[in-house]
Amino acid sequence: MKKPYLGSELLAFCFSYRLPVLFMSIFIFIMWVGHTLDLEFSVGLAFLLPAILTFIIAYMWISHLIKLVEKDADDKFNCLCKSLEQLDYWYYYGMSAVGVDVSSQRLCLISANNKVVVVSLSEIIEVKSTVTIPDICYSRSVQLTDYGEVIESRSISNRLSDNKENEERRIEAQRNTGLIFDLDKLNVPSVFITMREEDIPSWNRCLKHLSENKLPIQTSPQYFPNNE
């Protein structure tokens, strides 16, 4: 099975508020230990050890995230293979997955909450694209000088707070970006499949070609679109 591109979202926390908070926490802890034990070399350790420990913890956390996503991708891929007679094209992102069987013109849709729906092309009423753009916030702290001038600045706490808030908004926007399949099914009227914004046009073309009988049959499951 070809592994889907996991993307920089798994590594994004390296540039978020977590690393500076982790670094400062270890720094303060080492300084406190050095002060308590009256260690002269505590200042040097306070700068060296946080960097080493932060790197180790970050590496372990990223590896853990990657393993979780790869396991979920494997589970979704196996579910697609079992649900369709032949899996020609498939896609995975944000805990959602979609697979296409060209010869039978059937699709398997797996939402982020693991709802599995197998539908024929004739049961799809409409496919709607939805793209959510996050509102990025930039907080400012206002200061007055001795001359009555107003200066806007961003403190470290402001930046950390902004990074945390913006990361949460980006994640929420990613979860709400994708394709909505309106179905002619009584119990399952619609299924939402999370997708990257740049992959949505490719899948719209894929479904269009499927409806026009122009989509080639593959000899093995093809991850689509292949961004490599």
N, C-alpha and C positions, 0 to 999 in steps of 0.2 A: 504494500500500500504506500502510495506517495504521501508523505507528510505535508499537511498544509502549512503555509507560511505563518508562523506564530505572530510575527509582527513586533514592532517596538513597544506595543502596549504592555508586554510582559516586563520590559525593562524600564518603563517610563518612571517607575517609582524612584529610580536612581537620581532623577533630576527633580524630584518632588520634595515635600517637606520632611520625608522620613529620614533621609540620610543626615541632614544637618541636625535634626533633633537627636538622632542616635549618637552622632559624633559628640555633640555638646553634653549629652547625658554621661557618656563614658568619660569625657574630659573632666567633668565636675566630680564624678565618682573617684577617679584616680587622684585628683587634687585633694579631695577630702581624706582619702586613705593616706596620702603622703603627709598631710598636715597632722593627722591623728598619730601616725607612727613617727613623725618628725624625720622624714626621709629627705635628704638633700637633693637626690636625683629625681624627685617626684615631678618636677617641672618638665624635665626631658621626657619622662615616661608619659606625662599627660599629653604631649603632642604626638609621640610615636605610637603608643598603644591604641588610642582611639582610631587612628587611620587603619591600622592592621585589623583590629577587631571589627570595624565598620565594613571593611572589604570582605572579611570572612562571613559575617552575618548577611551582608547583601548578596553574596554569591550563593549561600545556602538558601536564602529566601527565593531568589530568582530560580534556582534549580527546582525548588519545591513547586513553584508556580508552573514552570514548564512541564513538570511531570504530571501535575493535575490536568492541565489542558490537553496534553498528549493522550492521557488515559481517556478523557472524555471524548476526544476526537476519534480514538480507536473504537470506543463503545458505539458512538453514533455511526461510524463507518460500517461496523458489523451489523448494526440494526438496519441500515440502508440495504446492505447486501441480502439480508434475510427477508426484507419486505418486498423487494422487487425481483422479478425473474432474472433480469440482467441489469447491472448498474453500469451505465455508459458515462454519465457525468455526475459529479457530486461537488458539494461545497460545504465548508464548515467555518463558522465564525461566531464568537460570542455565545457559545453553548447551543447554537442553532445549526441545523443541517438540512440540506435538500439534495435529493437524488433523482435522476432521470433515467427511465427505461425507454429508449427511443422506439424500439420495435413495437411495444405494446402501448406507447404513448401514455405512460403512467408516471406519476411522480410520488415520491415519499417525502413528506414534510415533517420535520422534527423541530418543535419549538424549544425555546430555552428552558421551559418547565417540563421537558421530556414528553410532551404530547406527540404521539406518532400518528400521522394521518396519511393513508395511501389513497390517492385520487387519480382518476383518469383525466385526460386533457379536457374532455367534454364536461366535466363537473366543475371546472374552474370558470366562474362567472367573470371575474376581473382580477387583474394583478396591479396593485397600486404601489408606487414608490413613495417612501417617506424619508426625508432627510431632516435631522434635527441639528441645528447649529447652536453650540453652547454660548451663553452670555459670559464673556470673560470679565472678571472684576479686577479693578486696580484701586485699592484703598489708598488714601492719602492722609498724612498727619499734618496739621497746619500749625506753624509756629510764627510768633511775632518777634521781630528784632527790636533793638533799642530805638530804632528810628521809625518804628511803626510799620515797617514793611512786612508783608505776609509771604512766608516761604512754605511751599509745599514739599514735603519730603516723605520718603518711604523708609521706615525703620525695618530692622530685621524681623521683628514680630509681625509687622504688616506684610512683609514678603512671604513669610512662612504661612501666615493665615490665608493670603491670596493663593499661594500654591496649592494648599489643601482644598480650598473652596473650588478653585478652577479645575483641579484634578477630578473632584467629585462631579462637577458639571460636565466635564468631557466624557467621563465614564457613563453618566446618565444619557448623554446625547448619543453615544455609540450604541447603547442598548435600545434606543428608540429610532435607530436608522436601519432601514432594510426594505423588505417587500411584504405587502399585505395580500394574502391570497383569499379572495372572497369566493366561497365554495357553495355549490348547490347541494349542501348537506344539512339535514335538519338538526343533528346534534352538534355538528362542528361548522358553524357558519363562516368562520374565518380563521386563518392561521398566520401568525407573524413570524417571519424569518429574519433574524438579525444579519445585516451585511455591512461591509465597508461601503462607504459612499462611492468610491471609485469602481467597485465591482457591480453595482446595480445596473448600469447600462449594459454590461456584458451579459448579465442574466436575462435582461429584457430581450436582448437579441437572440439569446439561446432559446427562450420560450417562443419567440416569434418564429424562428426557424423550425422549431418542433411542430408548431401548429400548421406550418406550410409544407411539412414533410421534407425539409431541406437539411435537417440535422443529421450528420453522419453517425453511423453506428460504430462504436469503439470495440476493439478486441479485449480491452481491459479497462477497469474504472479509471476515468480521466478526471483529475482535479481541475475544476474550471472556475474562474480563469487562471491559467498558469502564469503567475507574475514573475517567474524567474527569467 
